[in-house]
């Protein structure tokens, strides 16, 4: 009996991967991929990783495929990181079964969006994903080791009324650990005005314009009023929402000298804001009002706490790319060593975003809203 005939007549079963599967998983990897292969070390890591679901497919006693799904902490986003089926077992519905199981696992963890990258040259895989309900929403150039492009695809896993796809929205990776504010502001400004250049020169210039000098440690972050003034310098209509009176960032600073410097910088920001009639609204703004601004065309950057993402409780600026009745979507400029697409159009459920967009013991909630100058 041929290998194909033997595999075809056996029922398929799915289970979680275990360490004993590693030799066969590596063989599958070698047969299915010429480049961009997972190493034994990475496979072993993902078998136990709390943010991963690693499913293998068996027919009889033979391992014939696997699927690996990664979860993004603090969001509703999952990523189909890798999917492989042995050549002799293709056409038997195994890939569909594996993806179906991964979708069930994602939904069980409250995740409603599954994304993936697939080579533009892999037409068979593209047809499969389209048949399963994935839709293309972008392209990532020169993604693979052979320099081929990756199509970015997404599927909504629940509630058919949820249909968000990432719009074309500029993304910029901050080039220092302390310039998330300028990076987020540049994304917002470039989306409104494509001629605005997102560059390190402008990134650092905005930081010098908006920095508080000090923060809890290291270099100072950026103040919402400082960022708003930088946006006004670039010719945009700007307003600031904040749920607290200033000062904002002195609670976590132990040094009295540093506190005094931050307060002096903030006082200068406020003096200039008053002179230039910057609209600063002190109120406990609602998610509904924020979503309405986004949906009406305002570009928004928001201060968040990174605790939900990395447990560090650090202040961090992000750019909102969209909002609907279920989620806010954001671009995070701090990609570090991870693939940039993992930090674009991140879906965050409204309840989760309400916690995310709150920093420090005073629960500071602040956003900067931009529009084209009227």
matplotlib code that plots the C-alpha trace (Angstrom):
import matplotlib.pyplot as plt

x = [0.0, 1.4, 2.0, -0.8, -3.3, -2.2, -2.6, -5.9, -7.7, -6.9, -9.1, -7.6, -7.2, -6.0, -4.2, -1.8, 1.9, 4.2, 8.0, 8.0, 6.6, 9.7, 11.6, 8.6, 7.7, 11.1, 10.8, 7.5, 9.2, 12.0, 9.6, 7.2, 9.4, 12.6, 13.2, 11.9, 11.8, 11.1, 14.0, 13.8, 14.4, 11.5, 9.2, 10.1, 9.5, 6.0, 4.9, 4.8, 4.4, 1.2, 0.6, 0.7, -1.6, 0.4, -1.9, -0.7, -2.7, -2.4, -3.7, -3.3, 0.1, 1.6, 2.1, 1.0, 0.7, 0.6, -0.7, 0.8, -1.3, 0.1, -2.0, -1.3, -1.6, -4.2, -5.8, -8.3, -5.7, -4.2, -1.7, -1.6, 2.1, 2.7, 0.7, 2.2, 0.8, 2.9, 2.7, 1.3, -1.5, -2.7, -6.1, -7.7, -9.0, -6.3, -5.4, -9.0, -9.4, -6.3, -7.4, -10.9, -9.4, -7.2, -10.2, -12.0, -9.0, -8.8, -12.5, -12.2, -9.6, -11.8, -9.9, -12.0, -9.4, -7.1, -4.4, -1.7, 1.0, 1.2, 3.7, 2.1, 3.6, 1.7, -1.5, -2.8, -2.6, -4.1, -7.1, -7.4, -7.5, -10.0, -12.2, -12.1, -13.1, -9.8, -9.6, -6.5, -6.0, -2.4, 1.0, 4.3, 7.2, 10.3, 9.0, 10.5, 14.1, 13.8, 12.6, 9.1, 6.2, 3.7, 0.0, -1.6, -5.0, -7.5, -10.6, -13.2, -13.9, -17.2, -20.3, -20.8, -21.5, -17.8, -16.2, -13.2, -10.3, -7.1, -7.3, -4.2, -2.8, 0.9, 3.0, 6.4, 8.7, 10.2, 14.0, 14.6, 13.1, 11.6, 10.1, 6.8, 5.0, 6.7, 6.3, 2.6, 2.1, 3.9, 1.6, -1.4, -0.1, 1.1, -2.4, -3.9, -1.2, 0.7, 3.3, 4.3, 7.6, 7.9, 11.6, 14.0, 14.9, 11.2, 10.9, 13.7, 12.6, 9.2, 10.6, 12.7, 9.6, 7.4, 9.6, 9.1, 12.9, 12.5, 10.2, 10.1, 13.5, 15.7, 14.8, 11.5, 8.5, 6.2, 3.5, 0.1, 0.3, 3.8, 2.8, -0.3, 1.9, 4.2, 1.2, 0.1, 3.6, 3.0, -0.3, -2.9, -6.0, -5.5, -7.2, -6.3, -8.6, -7.4, -9.4, -7.0, -5.7, -2.0, 0.7, 0.4, 3.6, 5.2, 3.6, 6.1, 9.1, 11.0, 13.5, 12.2, 14.6, 13.1, 9.6, 10.4, 11.9, 8.8, 6.5, 8.5, 8.4, 4.6, 4.0, 5.8, 3.7, 0.5, 1.6, 2.2, -1.0, -2.9, -1.2, -1.9, -5.5, -4.9, -8.2, -7.6, -10.7, -10.5, -13.2, -13.6, -14.2, -16.0, -15.1, -18.2, -17.1, -13.6, -15.0, -17.2, -14.2, -12.3, -15.2, -15.7, -12.2, -10.1, -6.7, -6.0, -3.0, -3.6, -1.5, -1.7, -0.2, 1.8, 0.9, -1.7, 1.0, 4.2, 3.4, 5.8, 3.3, 5.2, 3.5, 3.3, 1.8, 0.0, -2.0, -5.6, -6.4, -10.1, -13.0, -16.2, -18.9, -16.7, -13.0, -10.5, -7.7, -4.2, -0.7, 2.0, 5.3, 7.4, 7.9, 11.3, 12.5, 9.1, 7.5, 6.0, 2.7, 2.1, 2.0, -0.4, -4.2, -4.2, -7.8, -8.5, -12.0, -13.6, -13.6, -9.9, -9.1, -10.8, -8.3, -5.4, -5.9, -5.3, -1.8, -0.4, -1.9, -4.0, -5.5, -4.5, -6.5, -5.4, -5.6, -4.5, -6.9, -5.8, -7.7, -6.7, -6.5, -9.8]
y = [0.0, 3.5, 6.1, 8.2, 5.3, 4.3, 7.8, 8.4, 5.4, 6.4, 8.7, 12.0, 13.0, 16.2, 16.8, 19.1, 18.7, 17.0, 16.8, 13.3, 14.8, 17.0, 14.6, 14.1, 17.8, 18.6, 16.1, 17.8, 21.2, 20.0, 18.5, 21.4, 24.4, 25.3, 28.5, 30.2, 26.9, 26.6, 25.2, 22.4, 25.0, 27.2, 24.2, 23.0, 26.5, 26.8, 23.4, 24.8, 28.6, 29.9, 32.3, 29.5, 26.7, 23.9, 21.3, 18.2, 16.1, 12.3, 9.7, 6.4, 6.4, 8.8, 12.5, 14.3, 18.0, 20.7, 24.2, 26.8, 29.7, 32.6, 34.9, 38.6, 39.5, 42.1, 42.0, 39.9, 39.1, 35.7, 34.9, 31.6, 31.5, 28.3, 25.5, 22.5, 19.2, 16.5, 16.5, 12.9, 13.9, 17.1, 17.3, 15.3, 18.3, 18.1, 21.8, 22.8, 20.6, 22.0, 25.6, 24.8, 23.4, 26.5, 28.8, 26.9, 27.4, 31.1, 31.6, 29.7, 32.3, 35.2, 35.9, 37.0, 37.8, 35.4, 36.8, 35.2, 35.9, 33.8, 34.1, 35.7, 32.8, 30.1, 30.2, 26.9, 28.2, 31.5, 29.7, 27.6, 30.6, 32.4, 29.4, 29.3, 33.0, 34.9, 38.2, 40.0, 43.4, 44.2, 43.2, 43.0, 43.5, 41.3, 39.3, 35.9, 34.8, 34.6, 38.2, 37.3, 39.4, 38.2, 38.8, 39.7, 38.0, 38.1, 36.2, 37.3, 34.2, 35.2, 37.4, 37.9, 41.6, 42.1, 42.8, 45.1, 44.9, 46.9, 50.0, 51.5, 53.4, 54.4, 52.6, 53.8, 52.0, 54.2, 54.3, 54.9, 53.4, 56.8, 58.2, 56.3, 59.7, 61.2, 58.0, 57.8, 61.4, 61.1, 58.2, 60.3, 63.3, 61.3, 59.7, 63.1, 64.6, 62.1, 64.7, 64.8, 62.8, 60.1, 60.2, 59.9, 63.6, 64.5, 61.9, 63.3, 66.9, 66.2, 64.5, 67.5, 69.7, 67.5, 65.7, 66.1, 65.7, 63.1, 60.2, 57.4, 56.3, 57.1, 59.7, 61.6, 60.6, 63.0, 65.2, 65.3, 69.1, 69.0, 66.6, 68.8, 71.8, 69.9, 69.0, 72.6, 73.6, 71.2, 73.0, 70.7, 71.5, 69.8, 69.3, 67.4, 65.4, 64.6, 63.3, 64.8, 68.3, 68.7, 67.8, 64.3, 62.4, 63.3, 60.6, 57.9, 60.1, 59.9, 62.6, 66.0, 67.7, 65.7, 66.4, 70.1, 69.9, 68.0, 70.6, 73.5, 71.9, 71.3, 74.9, 76.1, 73.8, 75.2, 78.7, 78.3, 76.3, 79.2, 81.7, 79.7, 78.8, 75.1, 73.4, 71.3, 69.6, 68.3, 65.6, 61.9, 61.3, 58.2, 55.4, 56.3, 59.9, 58.7, 56.2, 58.9, 61.1, 58.3, 57.4, 61.0, 61.2, 62.5, 61.0, 60.0, 59.2, 57.7, 57.2, 53.6, 51.5, 48.6, 46.3, 44.3, 43.7, 43.1, 43.6, 46.6, 49.3, 51.8, 54.8, 54.4, 56.3, 54.5, 55.6, 54.6, 53.4, 52.6, 51.9, 50.0, 48.8, 45.9, 47.1, 49.9, 49.2, 50.6, 50.9, 50.3, 51.8, 49.7, 46.5, 45.6, 42.4, 41.1, 41.2, 44.7, 43.3, 42.1, 45.7, 47.1, 47.4, 45.5, 44.8, 45.5, 44.9, 48.0, 46.8, 45.9, 49.2, 51.0, 49.4, 49.8, 53.5, 54.3, 55.0, 55.3, 55.4, 58.5, 56.6, 59.2, 59.0, 61.3, 61.6, 64.0, 64.5, 65.9, 67.1, 68.9, 72.6, 74.3]
z = [0.0, -0.9, 1.8, 0.4, 0.4, 3.9, 5.2, 3.4, 5.0, 8.5, 10.6, 11.6, 15.2, 16.8, 20.0, 21.7, 20.8, 23.4, 23.6, 22.1, 18.9, 18.3, 16.0, 13.8, 13.9, 12.6, 9.8, 8.8, 8.9, 6.7, 4.1, 4.0, 4.1, 2.2, 4.2, 7.4, 9.3, 13.0, 15.0, 17.5, 20.2, 19.2, 18.8, 22.3, 23.6, 22.0, 23.4, 26.9, 26.2, 27.9, 25.0, 22.3, 21.2, 19.4, 17.8, 15.9, 13.4, 13.4, 11.0, 12.8, 14.3, 11.8, 12.5, 9.3, 10.2, 12.8, 13.5, 15.8, 17.1, 19.2, 21.5, 22.0, 25.7, 26.6, 23.2, 21.2, 18.6, 17.6, 15.0, 13.0, 13.2, 11.3, 9.5, 7.9, 6.4, 4.8, 1.0, 0.9, 3.3, 1.5, 0.1, 2.9, 4.9, 7.6, 7.3, 7.7, 10.7, 12.4, 11.8, 13.1, 16.3, 16.7, 16.2, 18.9, 21.3, 20.4, 21.1, 24.4, 25.5, 24.4, 21.2, 18.2, 15.5, 13.8, 11.5, 9.4, 6.8, 3.7, 0.8, -2.3, -4.2, -2.2, -4.2, -2.8, 0.7, -0.2, -1.8, 1.4, 3.7, 1.5, 1.5, 5.3, 5.6, 5.8, 3.9, 2.8, 4.5, 3.7, 2.3, 4.1, 1.6, 1.6, 4.6, 3.9, 3.7, -0.1, -0.1, -1.3, 0.0, 2.6, 2.2, 5.5, 6.1, 8.9, 10.0, 12.5, 14.7, 16.3, 15.9, 12.2, 12.8, 13.7, 10.4, 11.1, 8.7, 9.2, 7.0, 5.4, 8.3, 8.5, 11.1, 12.4, 14.8, 17.5, 17.3, 21.0, 24.1, 25.1, 21.9, 21.8, 22.0, 18.9, 17.0, 17.7, 16.9, 13.6, 12.6, 13.3, 11.5, 8.5, 8.2, 8.1, 5.9, 3.8, 2.9, 6.6, 6.9, 9.5, 10.2, 13.1, 12.6, 13.3, 16.0, 18.0, 17.3, 18.7, 21.7, 22.5, 22.1, 24.3, 26.9, 30.6, 31.1, 33.8, 34.5, 37.1, 35.7, 32.7, 30.1, 30.4, 28.5, 26.6, 28.1, 26.3, 26.1, 24.8, 22.1, 21.3, 20.9, 18.6, 16.4, 16.4, 15.2, 12.3, 11.4, 12.8, 14.9, 18.2, 21.5, 24.7, 27.0, 30.5, 33.4, 36.0, 36.7, 36.2, 37.2, 35.8, 36.2, 39.5, 41.7, 40.7, 40.9, 44.3, 43.8, 44.9, 42.4, 39.5, 40.6, 40.6, 37.1, 35.7, 37.3, 35.8, 32.4, 32.7, 33.8, 30.7, 28.5, 30.1, 29.8, 26.1, 25.6, 27.1, 24.9, 21.8, 22.9, 22.9, 23.8, 27.0, 28.4, 31.9, 32.2, 32.8, 29.1, 28.0, 25.6, 23.6, 23.1, 22.2, 19.7, 18.2, 17.6, 15.9, 13.7, 12.7, 11.4, 14.3, 14.7, 18.3, 20.3, 23.7, 26.9, 28.1, 30.8, 29.4, 32.3, 30.3, 27.6, 29.6, 33.3, 33.6, 34.3, 32.1, 30.5, 26.8, 23.8, 21.0, 18.0, 17.6, 14.1, 14.4, 16.8, 16.6, 19.0, 20.2, 20.0, 19.8, 17.4, 17.9, 16.4, 18.9, 17.9, 20.2, 18.2, 19.7, 18.0, 17.0, 13.5, 13.0, 11.9, 15.4, 16.5, 13.9, 14.2, 17.5, 18.5, 22.2, 23.6, 25.0, 28.6, 28.3, 26.7, 29.5, 31.9, 29.4, 28.9, 32.6, 34.0, 37.5, 40.9, 40.0, 37.0, 34.5, 31.3, 28.5, 24.8, 22.1, 19.2, 15.8, 12.8, 9.6, 10.2, 9.2]

ax = plt.figure().add_subplot(projection="3d")
ax.plot(x, y, z, "-o")
ax.set_aspect("equal")
plt.show()
